[in-house]
Amino acid sequence: MSESTSAAGVSGKASEAKAGVAALDGLFEPFNRSDAPGLVVGVAQHGRTLYRRGFGLASVELGVANTAWTRMRIGSTSKHFTCLAVLLLAEDGKLDVDAGVRRYIPELPVLAGEPTLRQLMSHTSGYRCYADVGFLSDGMAFQPKGMALAIQVRQTAVNFAPGEKMIYCNGGYQLLSLVIERVSGMPFEQFLQARIFTPLAMQDTASVPSDFEIHRGMATLHEALPPEQGGGWRRGIFNTEEVRGDGAMISTIDDMLSWLAHLRAPAKTVGSAASWQQMVTPARLNSGLLNPYGLGLLVHAYRSVEVIHHPGGVVGGLCQMITVPSQALDIIIMTNGAPANPIELAYKIIDTMLGEALLGPVDVKPASDSFKPLLGTRYHASGSGLVFGFGEAPDARLGLNFLEMPPVALKQRGELLQIGFEDATGGGSLSLPLAALAGVANTGEAPPVLELSEGGLAERFERLPATPPALAEVAPALLGRYRAPDLDAEAVVRLEGEKLLLEVFGAYGRHALELEAFAAAVFGWRVGGSQMYGVLSAEPGADGRMAAFRINTMRTRQMRFERLAD
């Protein structure tokens, strides 16, 4: 290649990058408001920052704008920092990532097998999540320090045996934070500061366990109020002051772009090559299935290019950190209440910056029109009590709604229709054989039985009645008082007008779930004004009443409630 040809190539790439950067303003213009919370965005390529802007307000109350140096919470994006902290202690010879967690936290109960620290990091431990369990028992009531561990110690059952599947678990990262403290001899937050943030000059980054703390330059978190409550905003405050390795960090565009450059660098200032390789190695389940989640990081293909990333969510904010290593393209998006999906926005930035010449085809997402007989149907597994159904996802795609969550578009991958873990981080991957649905359009009827795999484990699901039973028929058998020892809570199922309610009374608060009958002993439930959904499966007793029931959510399985004597 001649010198002039080489120079022309570099100039051409520079022009393409410049055009891509110019297009980003249009992408984020809807969030450039003076009356609503917003977001901050940073984009760098080959170590050079190309885009760093704030949009919307850091504080609606004070009318202060977001800027390129505003600090925000990054939520679960914090998790791979926690994993690196564990690996640093392993490098020091102070712990073994493949040792059982009870070596370091012996007060944990002996349940269905003992998970390792590695399984806690890859969400394959099987433990229930303290945050999810606490929400079931007490709603959003504020819980005192120490409750996170107390909830984990109280459990008498698990979601699954270690390594059997993968369900996202903040509780595992809470336990890792405690391991780091006990082994290092210093508070978790201090360890991150001393061993990671300070060596990398991340001067605006910290681990902050409470939303009540005040930190210089930090945006307020905002939750949108629904129209029936008058609209507007309220402060986003999580109901505990002990958020730790599961999602406590605050940071800035510049610190996170520096971090991403360090993550991609062949030689690391912090952490050995072996440690970093473990972080990006997919976890292998007992079945042999590889999960794209490594140790706090997701690694998979997007339009034929490899990406490494981890999203994050807090009460009143969202985050996405992603890099395309082959193109040295680094992206960070942090929101403080903007009605934005930073995961989708980050992919649009990749599309814009790399263009069609460097990217492969988009995933095939079948249209819902081809599967109309499926829409609105539900399927139930008698063993696990799980329920899934079909609905229309955005852009008229065929969507699968698992445990009554809003439908997520299915992707066609070979002979399977799938939702990968990277598509829905609440649980594991879900897949259906395409052949089982091939004749739906011709027959005009949903199959009576389908096999759904969650995390590589297949289960038989039977179609629920198209017309659910009336509440007047099924409610009487369920009415009454119950107790859930693992929640340390009592509950009442009662009718209120035409509504069937399950009220849970925990040690610190009350939680009301509205039930919807799917079958005689199968109910869906949701919490008004929240994004928590699930399924209730009842167990008939000898007297015609339900003797017990089990609650399933995305992160808590088979939580048992037993009937109390009248």
Order of alpha helices (4+ residues) and beta strands (2+ residues): alpha-beta-beta-beta-beta-beta-alpha-alpha-alpha-alpha-alpha-alpha-beta-beta-beta-beta-alpha-alpha-beta-beta-beta-beta-beta-beta-alpha-beta-beta-beta-beta-beta-beta-beta-alpha-beta-beta-alpha-beta-beta-beta-beta-beta-beta-beta-beta
